[in-house]
Amino acid sequence: MWKDLVQFIWENKKWWMIPPVIILILFGILIFVTTATPVSPFIYMLF
C-alpha cells in the first residue's frame, strides 16, 4: 500500500501530496503513543 502511494507520487509528480501524507503519519503515531503506552499522561499535558 505505501509502496503504491510512493510510486504514484513519484510517477505523477504530485509533490503537493507529501506534506499531507506526513501529517497523517504523524497523527497516527501520536494516536498510537497516547493510547498504548504509559507516556500518554505526559502527552496530554502538552496539549
N, C-alpha and C positions, 0 to 999 in steps of 0.2 A: 504494500500500500504506500509506504513512504517512498519507496524506490520509484513507483509510478508518478507520484506527485513531483518529486525532484526532476524526473525525466520530462514531465510535462512543462515545468517551469523553464528548464534548460532549453528544450527544443523550440518552444513558442516565445521565448524571450519575454516572459511575464515576470519581470523583476519586481514589479509592484506587489506581487503575492508573497514575497519573502517576509516582510515585516509582520503581516497578519498571522502567518504560519508560526513565526517565532513567538508572538504574543500568545497564541493558543497553546503552544507547547509549554510556555512558562506558567500559564494559568492552570494547566493540567498538573504540572509538577507541584504548584502551590496547593492545589486541592488535595493531592495525594499526601503531601507532607503534613498538612493540617489535620487530616483525618486518621493517618496511620501511625503517627509517632508521638512520643511524649513531648515533642518540641512545640506542639500546637498551642499551648497557652502563651508561649513567648511570641509566636507569630501573630496571634490575636491581639496581643498588647501593642504591636506595631501599627495596627490599623485602628 
